[in-house]
Amino acid sequence: MAEPLLDTILGKLADKENGTPAYEVLETYKGKDLEYREYEPLYACAAEAAAKQHKKAHFVVCDDYVSMSDGTGIVHIAPAFGEDDGRIGRNYDLPFVQFVDGKGNLTPETPYAGVFVKKADPMVLKDLDAEGKLYDAPKFEHEYPHCWRCDTPLIYYARESWFIKMTAVKEDLIRNNNTINWIPESIGKGRFGDWLENVQDWGISRNRYWGTPLNIWQCEDCGHMESIGSREELAEKSGNPDAKTVELHRPYIDAITLPCPKCGKTMHRVPEVIDCWFDSGAMPFAQHHYPFENKEVFEKQFPAQFISEAVDQTRGWFYSLLAESTILFNKAPYQNVIVLGHVQDENGQDIVSSVKVWVGPKVKSVNVTERMIATAGKNEVVLEGKCLENAMKVGLFDASGKLIDEKDTKGNAGTQKATLDVPSNIGGKADVTYTVKYAITDTYMDEPAGKIIVSNKIPATGVRLNKNSIVLSPNAREQLIAYLSPENSTDWLSWKSSQPAMAAVDQNGNVKAIAPGKLAITVTTESAKSASCNLLVGLRKGDVITNGIYRYKVTNTMVDGSGEVEVIGFVKGRSAKKVSIPKSVAWNGIKYNVTSVGTRAFIKNKKIRNIVIPDSVRKIRHKAFYACPNVKKLTIGKNVSFMGAHAFCLNKKLEKIVFRGTKLKQLRKPHVFIEVKHAKVYVPKRKYKAYKKMLSDYGLDRCKFVKK
């Protein structure tokens, strides 16, 4: 069991009354020390299936995707039922054991033959418990895939499929896409362009009955395969004249067999049908029965001058059209495309026929804060929908229905706004819930526009006494109501600015505007007790600061004013041959850790020769060092886990790349080092093979790798 999880999992076994600890640690190992250590399988059928494949199974394997957030730190894998499981299974050459059939039921080899996998869960737990093999079965709430049509749970399931090798025509796809006029252009260059940059082979087969039958015949004996391209060819090779008129769908087409030209046995059509998106991509020529007839009509109409569909078709029709046209004609099938957006309901969900068909023209609230801190304050309410211009008001009601605050709205027929004053709840016994309603003329609607819950707790993001300091987080700056509870005192003192602003009070209680930083003040409670304090105000998320030759943007903030920043480039007019990013920067005495390099931060900088990414950095974003033509050396810190697409592309003079750690994860868009061909890549020994493969996929496949 993972050491950090011992108390979480085993802590309940402790006998506090008798002083008996929950557990005793007998020996400690690194995970790697247990690699290849064998264990007894829970079910005999699993061992028998592995033995039939003459492969070793049921031993400890290692990988870095296991988290410490829950569980025991040890994960069971099944290579036939998960992406990570399959990857690890291939790495360790594990047997491929599949005890689930195509209907999702367990197979006869198991004790649960014919039972649907999700229904078998409680049966498995019951049997393991009876055999003394179950310690605990806690319930976890986590995301799980469901069918978008019928909402039943899905399973990951590995099966053989037929593919079109689209990776072989990737450059042709990109070139043809560049000839298309996309409206908006950002879809063609961005979303669709990124899809093509990371194109995968197209799995075109489906294990269904209805659909276009896959036109491949396979010999039942020797396995010889042939792809048939026309009725004429099918009739000729089968020797069956019915093939010229047969219905080209199951079951009729499956009755046509061919004699095998290799061994003379019978060839049958394979059982799969074709992905319906392949049919959609064939539309330009299939509608004219091209190339068998209407050749002139097709050539006049191809490519189409204009098409239009919604944005989700970037991976659907837009792609299938371009893919098939590129393979067959090596040209784009359309010249202009207008991409439409989606209509959404009041919850931001796409309106689809399986959920709802339309949204009524009612007024809705889109900006009512649901929860506020104990100090409460002003809250802007924005109403959108079929509003009446300058003829509305909003009200704040308590639990008894009493009107607490009321404001007339201002705006137009589509949007109305008002700001409500929400009472504070400092020292309250419980949270207080208010309802926001809107009225046309003087009558409030029964249906509320939203609710506001005011906490009675002092939040970690508010202003509080911290030893001898009042600490104010950036989240509280916009609306400052500071309060203080000195040690050994229940007295409250509160103050507030006359308007939402960055503000503080001096020792006389006067409101004064301040900038982020430190301000010494003296606070006196109602019982005349005094406390000298420092008011500490940090930066807000999104604030930009300079330190040395670099510019930074705040990405995260803490209650003590500190936080995290992202380096976004050089200060205007400054540059350097060596980019050596610091681990942290100080601003007005407050420390901010540098955790990322921003998008396009140092793009196309000709002066840079050497880049050093510190260990504090976790992310290097899209095109951060794109096309810096004179960079020769790159050192990447040990905690970098993500590098955006094209982060170091076109740096052709790179001679040395050093990876100090092994936290980098496989990316969906791995084009990080395109055109980097001659560098020596130094990788830690601990993950040399896995890193070499991953970095080769990132574009370093022509480079020499060195263990360090």
C-alpha positions in Angstrom: 0.0 0.0 0.0 1.2 3.5 -0.7 2.6 5.1 2.4 0.7 8.4 2.2 -2.6 6.5 2.1 -2.0 4.2 5.1 -3.9 6.3 7.6 -6.8 6.9 5.2 -7.3 3.2 4.4 -6.2 1.5 7.7 -6.8 4.2 10.3 -10.2 2.9 11.3 -8.6 -0.3 12.6 -7.0 1.5 15.5 -8.2 0.8 19.0 -7.8 4.2 20.7 -9.1 3.0 24.1 -6.5 0.3 24.5 -3.8 2.2 22.6 -3.6 -0.3 19.8 -2.3 1.2 16.6 -4.1 0.5 13.3 -1.0 -1.0 11.7 2.7 -1.6 11.9 5.1 -0.9 9.1 7.3 -4.0 8.7 9.2 -3.0 5.5 9.2 -0.2 3.0 9.8 -0.5 -0.7 10.0 1.8 -3.8 7.3 0.8 -6.3 10.1 -0.1 -8.7 11.5 -2.6 -6.2 8.3 -4.7 -6.5 8.3 -4.8 -10.3 7.8 -8.3 -11.7 6.9 -9.6 -8.2 4.2 -12.3 -8.8 0.9 -12.6 -7.0 -2.0 -15.2 -6.9 -4.9 -14.2 -9.3 -8.3 -13.7 -7.7 -9.9 -16.0 -10.3 -8.6 -19.3 -11.7 -10.2 -18.6 -15.1 -7.8 -15.6 -15.5 -4.7 -17.8 -14.9 -6.1 -20.4 -17.3 -6.7 -17.9 -20.1 -3.1 -16.5 -19.7 -1.6 -20.0 -19.7 -3.3 -20.7 -23.1 -1.5 -17.7 -24.6 1.8 -18.9 -23.2 2.4 -15.6 -21.7 3.3 -14.6 -18.1 0.7 -12.7 -16.2 -0.2 -11.6 -12.6 2.9 -9.8 -11.6 3.5 -6.2 -10.6 4.1 -3.6 -13.3 5.0 0.1 -13.0 3.7 3.3 -14.5 3.3 6.9 -13.5 -0.5 7.5 -14.0 -1.5 6.1 -10.6 -2.5 9.0 -8.3 -2.5 9.4 -4.5 -5.9 11.1 -4.4 -7.8 8.0 -3.5 -7.5 4.2 -3.5 -4.4 2.4 -2.2 -1.8 3.6 -4.7 -2.0 0.2 -6.4 -4.2 -0.2 -9.5 -5.4 -3.4 -11.1 -5.2 -3.3 -14.9 -7.0 -5.2 -17.6 -5.3 -4.7 -21.0 -8.5 -5.4 -22.9 -10.6 -2.7 -21.2 -8.7 0.6 -21.0 -6.4 2.9 -22.8 -3.7 3.0 -20.1 -4.2 -0.7 -19.4 -3.7 -1.6 -23.0 -0.5 0.6 -23.2 1.0 -1.0 -20.2 0.0 -4.4 -21.4 1.9 -3.9 -24.6 4.9 -2.5 -22.7 5.1 -5.7 -20.5 3.8 -8.1 -23.2 0.9 -9.2 -21.0 -1.7 -11.7 -22.3 -4.8 -10.2 -23.9 -7.7 -11.7 -21.8 -11.2 -10.7 -22.7 -14.0 -12.1 -20.6 -16.7 -9.9 -22.0 -18.5 -10.6 -25.2 -19.8 -8.1 -27.8 -23.1 -7.6 -25.9 -21.3 -6.6 -22.7 -22.0 -9.9 -20.9 -19.4 -12.0 -19.2 -18.3 -15.1 -21.1 -18.8 -18.8 -20.2 -15.2 -19.1 -18.8 -16.2 -17.0 -15.8 -18.4 -17.8 -12.8 -20.8 -15.1 -14.1 -21.6 -16.3 -17.6 -24.2 -14.2 -19.4 -24.4 -11.5 -16.8 -24.0 -7.8 -17.9 -20.7 -6.4 -16.6 -22.3 -3.6 -14.5 -24.8 -6.1 -12.9 -22.0 -8.4 -12.0 -20.2 -5.8 -9.8 -22.1 -6.7 -6.5 -21.9 -10.4 -7.3 -18.1 -10.2 -7.6 -17.8 -8.2 -4.3 -20.0 -10.8 -2.5 -17.9 -13.7 -3.7 -14.6 -12.1 -2.8 -15.9 -11.2 0.6 -17.0 -14.8 1.2 -13.5 -16.1 0.3 -11.8 -13.6 2.6 -10.2 -11.7 -0.2 -12.0 -8.4 0.3 -10.9 -5.8 2.9 -13.2 -2.9 2.0 -15.5 -1.8 -0.9 -16.1 2.0 -0.4 -18.2 3.9 -2.8 -16.5 6.5 -4.9 -18.2 9.2 -7.0 -16.4 9.7 -10.3 -17.1 10.5 -13.9 -18.1 7.5 -16.0 -18.9 7.4 -19.8 -22.6 6.9 -20.7 -24.4 6.6 -24.1 -25.4 10.1 -25.2 -28.7 8.7 -26.6 -30.0 6.2 -24.0 -27.8 7.2 -21.0 -26.7 3.6 -20.2 -23.2 3.0 -18.9 -20.5 2.2 -21.5 -17.4 0.0 -21.2 -14.0 0.3 -22.8 -13.6 -2.6 -25.2 -10.6 -3.6 -27.4 -11.5 -5.3 -30.7 -9.8 -5.7 -34.1 -10.8 -3.0 -36.6 -10.1 -2.0 -40.2 -8.2 1.3 -40.7 -7.4 3.8 -43.5 -3.8 5.0 -43.0 -4.5 8.7 -42.9 -1.2 9.4 -41.3 0.4 8.6 -44.7 -1.4 11.6 -46.3 -1.1 14.0 -43.4 0.9 16.6 -45.4 -1.5 16.4 -48.3 -4.4 17.0 -45.9 -2.8 20.1 -44.5 -1.8 21.4 -47.9 -5.4 20.9 -49.3 -6.9 22.5 -46.2 -4.8 25.6 -46.8 -6.6 26.1 -50.1 -10.0 26.4 -48.4 -11.6 29.7 -47.4 -12.8 29.1 -43.9 -15.4 31.5 -42.3 -14.4 32.1 -39.5 -10.8 31.6 -40.4 -10.0 30.6 -36.8 -11.8 27.2 -37.3 -9.8 26.3 -40.4 -6.4 27.4 -39.0 -7.2 26.5 -35.4 -9.7 23.7 -34.5 -9.7 22.0 -37.8 -6.0 22.7 -38.5 -5.0 21.3 -35.1 -7.1 18.2 -35.9 -5.2 17.6 -39.1 -1.8 18.3 -37.4 -2.6 15.5 -35.1 -4.4 13.2 -37.6 -4.8 9.6 -36.6 -5.5 6.5 -38.8 -9.2 6.3 -39.5 -11.0 3.2 -38.0 -13.7 2.7 -40.6 -15.2 -0.6 -39.6 -18.2 -1.1 -37.3 -19.4 -4.4 -35.8 -23.1 -3.8 -36.7 -25.7 -5.2 -39.0 -27.0 -2.1 -40.8 -24.7 0.0 -42.9 -22.6 -0.2 -46.0 -20.9 -3.6 -46.0 -17.1 -3.5 -46.0 -16.1 -4.7 -49.5 -13.4 -7.1 -48.4 -13.6 -10.9 -49.0 -11.3 -13.3 -47.0 -10.5 -16.9 -47.6 -11.8 -19.2 -44.8 -8.7 -21.4 -45.1 -5.5 -19.5 -46.0 -6.7 -16.0 -45.0 -6.1 -14.4 -48.5 -8.0 -11.1 -48.8 -9.3 -9.1 -51.7 -11.1 -5.7 -51.9 -13.8 -5.6 -54.6 -14.4 -2.3 -56.4 -17.5 -2.9 -58.5 -20.4 -5.1 -59.3 -18.6 -6.1 -62.6 -15.5 -7.2 -60.7 -17.7 -9.1 -58.1 -19.5 -11.0 -60.8 -16.3 -11.8 -62.6 -14.4 -13.1 -59.6 -17.4 -14.9 -58.0 -18.6 -16.5 -61.3 -22.1 -15.7 -60.1 -24.2 -13.6 -62.5 -26.5 -12.6 -59.6 -23.7 -10.4 -58.3 -24.5 -7.8 -61.0 -27.9 -7.2 -59.5 -27.6 -8.3 -55.9 -28.8 -5.9 -53.2 -25.6 -4.4 -51.8 -26.6 -4.8 -48.1 -26.7 -7.6 -45.6 -27.8 -10.3 -45.7 -27.9 -10.5 -49.5 -24.4 -9.4 -50.3 -23.1 -12.0 -47.8 -24.5 -14.8 -49.9 -22.0 -14.0 -52.7 -18.7 -16.0 -52.3 -15.5 -16.1 -54.3 -13.1 -19.0 -55.0 -9.8 -18.3 -53.4 -7.1 -17.7 -56.1 -4.4 -18.9 -53.7 -5.8 -22.2 -52.3 -9.1 -22.8 -54.1 -11.2 -22.7 -50.9 -14.2 -20.3 -50.4 -13.8 -16.6 -49.7 -16.6 -14.9 -47.6 -17.2 -11.2 -47.1 -15.8 -10.0 -43.7 -18.7 -9.4 -41.2 -18.0 -5.6 -40.6 -19.8 -2.7 -42.1 -18.4 0.8 -42.8 -18.5 3.8 -40.6 -21.4 6.0 -41.8 -19.1 9.0 -41.8 -17.3 7.3 -44.7 -20.6 7.4 -46.6 -21.0 11.1 -45.8 -17.5 11.8 -47.2 -18.3 10.0 -50.4 -21.3 12.3 -51.1 -19.7 14.4 -53.9 -19.1 11.4 -56.2 -21.5 8.8 -54.8 -24.5 11.0 -55.6 -23.6 10.8 -59.3 -22.6 7.1 -59.2 -19.1 8.3 -60.2 -16.8 6.8 -61.7 -19.3 4.4 -63.3 -21.4 7.1 -64.9 -22.1 10.9 -65.0 -18.4 11.7 -65.2 -18.9 15.1 -66.9 -21.6 16.1 -64.3 -19.3 15.2 -61.5 -16.3 17.1 -62.9 -18.4 20.2 -63.4 -19.6 20.2 -59.8 -16.4 19.2 -58.1 -15.1 20.8 -56.0 -18.1 22.4 -54.4 -18.0 26.2 -54.3 -19.7 26.4 -50.9 -20.8 24.2 -48.0 -22.0 25.0 -44.5 -22.5 23.0 -41.3 -22.1 23.4 -37.5 -18.8 23.5 -35.7 -19.0 19.9 -34.4 -18.5 18.8 -38.0 -14.8 19.6 -37.8 -14.3 16.0 -36.8 -17.3 14.8 -38.9 -18.4 15.8 -42.3 -15.8 18.5 -42.9 -13.1 15.9 -42.2 -14.6 12.9 -44.0 -15.1 15.0 -47.2 -11.5 16.3 -47.1 -10.1 12.9 -46.2 -11.7 10.9 -49.0 -11.1 13.7 -51.6 -7.4 13.9 -50.6 -6.9 10.1 -51.0 -8.8 9.9 -54.3 -8.1 13.2 -56.0 -5.5 15.0 -53.8 -7.5 18.2 -53.7 -10.0 19.9 -51.4 -13.6 18.9 -52.1 -15.0 22.4 -51.3 -13.7 26.0 -51.8 -15.6 28.0 -49.2 -17.1 26.9 -45.9 -19.2 28.8 -43.3 -19.1 27.2 -39.9 -22.2 27.7 -37.7 -22.4 27.7 -33.9 -24.8 25.9 -31.7 -28.0 27.1 -30.0 -27.9 26.5 -26.3 -30.4 26.5 -23.5 -30.3 28.6 -20.3 -27.8 26.2 -18.7 -25.3 26.5 -21.5 -26.2 23.0 -22.9 -26.6 22.4 -26.6 -30.2 21.9 -27.6 -30.6 18.5 -29.1 -33.7 16.4 -29.9 -32.9 13.8 -27.3 -33.1 16.3 -24.5 -35.4 19.2 -25.6 -36.3 20.9 -28.9 -36.7 24.6 -28.0 -36.2 27.3 -25.3 -39.1 29.6 -24.5 -38.6 33.4 -24.6 -38.5 33.8 -20.8 -36.4 36.1 -18.7 -33.4 34.4 -17.1 -30.7 35.3 -14.7 -27.2 34.8 -16.0 -25.2 36.5 -13.2 -26.5 36.0 -9.7 -23.8 35.0 -7.3 -25.0 31.9 -5.5 -22.7 32.0 -2.5 -21.1 35.1 -0.8 -18.7 35.5 2.1 -20.0 36.5 5.5 -19.5 40.2 4.8 -21.8 40.0 1.8 -22.2 43.4 0.0 -23.2 44.4 -3.5 -24.2 41.8 -6.1 -25.0 42.6 -9.8 -27.9 40.9 -11.3 -28.0 40.6 -15.1 -31.3 39.5 -16.7 -31.4 38.3 -20.3 -34.1 37.1 -22.6 -37.4 38.7 -23.7 -37.0 41.7 -21.4 -39.1 44.9 -21.5 -36.9 48.0 -21.9 -36.8 50.2 -18.7 -40.0 48.5 -17.3 -38.5 46.0 -14.9 -37.1 45.7 -11.4 -35.4 43.1 -9.3 -35.9 42.3 -5.6 -34.0 40.5 -2.8 -36.3 38.4 -0.6 -35.5 36.5 2.7 -36.7 33.1 3.7 -40.0 34.5 5.0 -40.7 36.4 1.8 -39.8 39.8 3.1 -38.4 42.2 0.6 -34.9 43.2 1.7 -33.8 45.3 -1.2 -35.3 46.4 -4.5 -33.8 48.2 -7.6 -35.0 49.3 -11.0 -33.2 47.7 -13.9 -31.5 49.5 -16.7 -30.7 48.2 -20.2 -32.5 47.4 -23.4 -35.1 44.9 -24.6 -32.5 42.0 -24.5 -30.6 42.7 -21.3 -31.4 44.4 -18.0 -29.1 45.0 -15.1 -29.4 46.1 -11.5 -27.2 45.9 -8.3 -28.7 44.6 -5.1 -27.3 45.3 -1.5 -27.0 41.9 0.3 -26.8 42.1 4.2 -23.8 40.8 6.0 -24.0 37.7 8.1 -20.9 38.2 10.4 -21.4 36.2 13.6 -24.6 34.6 12.3 -25.6 31.1 13.6 -26.1 29.6 10.1 -26.0 30.5 6.4 -28.7 32.8 5.2 -30.4 32.2 1.8 -32.0 35.0 -0.2 -34.1 34.7 -3.3 -33.8 37.1 -6.3 -37.0 37.7 -8.3 -37.8 40.0 -11.1 -40.9 42.1 -11.8 -42.5 43.6 -14.8 -44.2 46.8 -13.6 -45.2 46.1 -9.9 -45.8 42.3 -9.9 -43.0 39.9 -9.0 -42.9 36.6 -10.9 -43.3 33.4 -8.9 -40.4 31.8 -10.6 -37.1 33.1 -9.0 -34.3 34.4 -11.1 -31.7 32.9 -8.7 -30.6 32.7 -5.1 -27.8 34.1 -3.0 -26.5 32.2 0.0 -24.5 34.3 2.6 -22.1 32.2 4.7 -21.7 32.8 8.4 -18.1 31.6 8.3 -14.9 33.6 8.0 -13.6 32.5 4.6 -10.0 31.7 3.8 -10.2 34.2 1.0 -11.4 37.1 3.2 -9.8 39.5 5.6 -8.7 37.9 8.9 -6.4 38.3 11.8 -3.3 36.3 11.2 -1.2 36.6 14.4 -0.4 40.3 14.2 -1.5 40.9 10.6 -4.7 41.3 8.8 -4.4 39.3 5.6 -6.5 40.4 2.6 -6.7 38.1 -0.4 -7.1 39.5 -3.9 -10.6 38.1 -4.1 -11.7 40.5 -1.3 -10.1 43.6 -2.8 -13.0 44.7 -5.0 -15.4 45.0 -2.0 -13.5 45.6 1.2 -15.3 45.1 4.5 -12.5 44.2 6.9 -13.3 42.6 10.2 -11.1 41.6 13.1 -11.5 39.1 16.0 -8.5 39.7 18.3 -7.3 36.8 20.4 -9.3 36.2 23.6 -12.0 38.5 22.4 -15.4 38.0 20.8 -15.8 41.7 19.9 -16.3 42.5 16.2 -15.2 45.7 14.5 -16.2 46.2 10.9 -15.6 49.0 8.4 -16.3 49.4 4.8 -15.5 51.8 2.0 -18.1 54.1 0.6 -17.9 52.4 -2.8 -16.4 49.1 -4.1 -12.7 49.8 -4.4 -9.3 48.9 -3.1 -9.4 50.6 0.3 -8.3 50.3 3.9 -8.8 52.4 7.1 -6.3 54.3 9.1 -6.1 54.4 12.9 -8.9 57.0 13.0 -11.2 54.8 11.0 -11.0 56.9 7.8 -11.2 55.1 4.5 -8.1 55.6 2.3 -7.4 54.1 -1.1 -4.3 51.8 -1.2 -2.4 49.9 -3.8 -1.5 46.2 -3.4 1.3 45.8 -0.9 1.7 46.4 2.9 0.1 49.1 5.0 0.7 49.5 8.8 -2.6 50.3 10.6 -3.9 50.2 14.2 -7.4 48.8 14.8 -9.5 49.4 17.9 -12.4 47.1 18.7 -15.7 48.3 20.2 -14.4 47.3 23.7 -11.5 49.8 23.1 -8.9 47.0 22.8 -6.2 47.9 20.3 -4.1 45.8 17.9 -1.4 47.0 15.6 -1.6 45.2 12.3 -0.1 45.1 8.8 -2.7 45.1 6.0 -1.3 42.9 3.2 -2.9 43.1 -0.2 -1.7 40.8 -3.0 -2.1 40.9 -6.8 -5.2 39.7 -8.5 -5.4 36.9 -11.1 -4.6 38.5 -14.5 -2.4 41.3 -13.1 0.8 41.8 -15.1 4.1 42.8 -13.4 7.7 43.2 -14.4 10.8 41.9 -12.6 14.2 42.2 -14.1 14.1 41.7 -17.9 10.9 39.6 -17.8 7.1 40.3 -17.8 4.8 38.0 -15.7 1.0 37.4 -15.5 -0.6 36.3 -12.3 -2.3 32.9 -12.7 -3.2 31.9 -9.2 -3.4 33.7 -5.8 -3.2 32.6 -2.2 -4.8 33.9 1.0 -1.4 35.3 2.2 -1.1 37.4 -0.9 1.4 35.1 -2.6 0.7 33.1 -5.7 1.8 31.8 -9.0 2.8 33.6 -12.2 3.4 32.8 -15.8 6.4 34.4 -17.7 5.0 36.1 -20.8 8.1 37.5 -22.4 10.8 40.1 -22.2 10.1 43.6 -20.9 9.6 45.8 -24.0 12.9 46.8 -25.4 14.8 44.2 -23.5 16.3 40.8 -24.6 19.1 38.4 -23.8 21.1 35.6 -25.3 20.3 33.4 -22.3 16.7 32.9 -21.1 17.2 31.8 -17.5 13.8 32.0 -16.0 13.8 32.4 -12.2 12.0 30.0 -9.9 10.1 32.8 -8.2 9.8 36.6 -8.3 9.2 39.1 -5.4 6.7 41.9 -5.7 6.3 44.4 -2.8 7.8 41.7 -0.5 5.4 39.1 -1.6 6.7 35.9 -3.3 5.2 34.5 -6.5 6.4 31.1 -7.9 7.0 30.9 -11.7 5.0 27.8 -12.8 4.5 28.3 -16.5 5.8 29.9 -19.7 3.1 31.7 -21.6 1.8 31.2 -25.2 4.1 32.8 -27.7 6.1 34.3 -24.9 9.5 34.3 -26.8 8.3 33.5 -30.3 10.7 34.3 -33.2 13.4 35.8 -31.0 16.7 35.7 -33.0 18.9 36.8 -30.0 18.3 33.8 -27.7 21.0 31.1 -27.7 20.4 29.3 -24.5 17.1 28.4 -22.7 16.9 27.2 -19.0 13.5 26.2 -17.7 13.6 26.0 -13.8 12.2 23.2 -11.7 9.3 25.4 -10.6 7.7 25.4 -14.1 5.0 22.8 -14.8 3.7 24.0 -18.2 5.3 25.3 -21.3 2.5 26.6 -23.5 1.7 26.7 -27.2 4.5 28.3 -29.3 6.4 29.5 -26.3 9.8 29.4 -28.0 8.5 28.9 -31.6 11.0 29.7 -34.4 13.9 31.0 -32.3 16.4 30.2 -35.0 19.7 30.6 -33.0 18.9 28.5 -29.9 21.6 25.9 -29.4 21.0 24.6 -25.9 17.8 23.8 -24.0 17.4 22.6 -20.4 14.0 21.6 -19.2 13.2 21.4 -15.4 12.3 18.2 -13.7 8.7 19.2 -12.9 7.6 20.1 -16.5 4.6 17.8 -17.2 3.1 19.6 -20.2 4.5 21.2 -23.4 2.0 22.8 -25.8 1.9 22.2 -29.6 4.8 23.8 -31.5 6.5 25.0 -28.2 10.0 24.5 -29.7 9.3 24.0 -33.4 11.6 25.3 -36.1 14.6 25.7 -33.7 16.8 24.0 -36.3 20.2 24.9 -34.6 19.4 23.1 -31.4 22.4 21.0 -30.5 21.7 19.9 -26.9 18.4 19.2 -25.1 18.5 18.2 -21.4 15.5 16.8 -19.6 16.1 16.9 -15.8 13.0 15.0 -14.8 10.4 12.5 -16.0 7.0 14.0 -15.3 6.2 14.8 -18.9 3.0 13.2 -20.0 1.9 11.9 -23.4 0.0 14.6 -25.3 -2.9 14.5 -27.8 -1.1 17.2 -29.8 2.5 16.1 -29.6 4.0 18.3 -32.3 6.5 20.1 -30.0 9.9 19.8 -31.7 9.1 19.9 -35.5 12.3 20.5 -37.6 14.6 19.8 -34.6 16.9 17.1 -36.3 20.5 17.3 -35.0 20.3 17.7 -31.3 21.6 15.3 -28.6 18.8 14.6 -26.2 19.7 13.8 -22.6 17.1 11.7 -20.8 17.1 10.3 -17.2 17.9 6.6 -17.0 14.9 5.8 -15.0 12.4 6.2 -17.9 14.8 6.2 -20.8 12.8 3.8 -23.1 9.4 5.4 -22.5 10.8 8.9 -22.8 12.7 8.1 -25.9 9.5 6.8 -27.6 7.4 9.7 -26.4 9.9 12.4 -27.4 10.3 10.7 -30.8 6.6 11.2 -31.2 7.0 14.8 -30.2 9.3 15.4 -33.3 12.7 14.3 -32.0 12.8 11.0 -33.9 15.8 12.1 -35.9 17.9 13.1 -32.9 20.4 11.0 -30.9 19.3 10.1 -27.4 21.7 9.8 -24.5 21.1 8.4 -21.0 22.1 10.7 -18.1 
